[in-house]
Amino acid sequence: MARADNGTADALSAIHGAALVARQAATFARFAQSAQLALVNGGVGVVARFDGGFRVMLFTIPDTRITQVSVVTTPAAVANLNIHAL
C-alpha cells in the first residue's frame, strides 16, 4: 500500500498492490538528485528537496518486505516528522 498527502493537509490518497505502488514510487525518481537516506520517525525513509520544500518517503518494513510507503509533501506534515540524515 502507498499513501500520499497530495500536497494538501486534508487530502490523503491510497493505492494498493505491488505493481501500482512500484509505478507510483517511480514518480519519486524526479527527486533523486537531491534525495538522501534518513531515519524518519525511527524508520527508514528518503528525504528530497523540491520546489523550495521537502518531500519525504517513509517505508514500513516488517521482517524483510516493504508493506507500506507513505509520501509526505505538505510543509506542516513534514515539520512534524522526526528526521535524521544518514
Long-range contacts (C-beta under 8 A, 24 or more apart in sequence): 1-67, 1-68, 1-69, 2-68, 2-69, 2-70, 2-71, 3-68, 3-69, 3-70, 3-71, 4-70, 4-71, 4-73, 5-71, 5-72, 5-73, 5-74, 5-77, 6-73, 7-73, 7-74, 8-74, 9-74, 9-76, 9-77, 21-69, 24-69, 25-57, 25-69, 28-55, 28-57, 28-71, 31-55, 36-85, 36-86, 37-85, 37-86, 38-83, 38-84, 38-85, 38-86, 39-82, 39-83, 39-84, 39-86, 40-81, 40-82, 40-83, 41-81, 41-82, 42-82, 45-83, 47-83, 47-85, 53-78, 54-78, 56-81, 56-83
